[in-house]
Amino acid sequence: MPNIATKVTVEITPEKELVLKEKLGQAISILKGKSEAWLMLSFEDNCRIWFKGDNSRPSAFVEVQVLGKINPAESEQLSAEICSIFEAELGIPGDRTYIKYEEIEQWGWNGGNF
């Protein structure tokens, strides 16, 4: 039950969104027990983000939420992969990207909880 929510300062075309979906869908498997089969993604483009007092360069804020605990070594690897994806596909450098990880104890779905 992972969720990756993304806010970026650049435009995401429908074509780029599909590429991001594919690559993030593969990347989530870095976290043990997680896969694209249960992955939810959301994208907000053209956001106004100020980073280090500057809004003149592309930036991203990415939230990764998962049910259960996150292995620190796996999240380190996922951070590297997310930064690589956003730099390659959207031109957003890793030093302009923040990634927030959140471990969720309860997750609701389909009228119940996992």
Secondary structure in CASP SS format (residue, H / E / C, confidence):
PFRMAT SS
TARGET T0000
AUTHOR 0000-0000-0000
METHOD secondary structure of the structure
MODEL  1
M C 1.00
P C 1.00
N E 1.00
I E 1.00
A E 1.00
T E 1.00
K E 1.00
V E 1.00
T C 1.00
V C 1.00
E C 1.00
I C 1.00
T C 1.00
P H 1.00
E H 1.00
K H 1.00
E H 1.00
L H 1.00
V H 1.00
L H 1.00
K H 1.00
E H 1.00
K H 1.00
L H 1.00
G H 1.00
Q H 1.00
A H 1.00
I H 1.00
S H 1.00
I H 1.00
L C 1.00
K C 1.00
G C 1.00
K C 1.00
S C 1.00
E H 1.00
A H 1.00
W H 1.00
L C 1.00
M E 1.00
L E 1.00
S E 1.00
F E 1.00
E E 1.00
D C 1.00
N C 1.00
C C 1.00
R C 1.00
I C 1.00
W C 1.00
F E 1.00
K C 1.00
G C 1.00
D E 1.00
N C 1.00
S C 1.00
R C 1.00
P C 1.00
S C 1.00
A E 1.00
F E 1.00
V E 1.00
E E 1.00
V E 1.00
Q E 1.00
V E 1.00
L E 1.00
G C 1.00
K C 1.00
I C 1.00
N C 1.00
P H 1.00
A H 1.00
E H 1.00
S H 1.00
E H 1.00
Q H 1.00
L H 1.00
S H 1.00
A H 1.00
E H 1.00
I H 1.00
C H 1.00
S H 1.00
I H 1.00
F H 1.00
E H 1.00
A H 1.00
E H 1.00
L H 1.00
G C 1.00
I C 1.00
P C 1.00
G H 1.00
D H 1.00
R H 1.00
T E 1.00
Y E 1.00
I E 1.00
K E 1.00
Y E 1.00
E E 1.00
E E 1.00
I E 1.00
E C 1.00
Q C 1.00
W C 1.00
G E 1.00
W E 1.00
N C 1.00
G C 1.00
G E 1.00
N E 1.00
F C 1.00
END
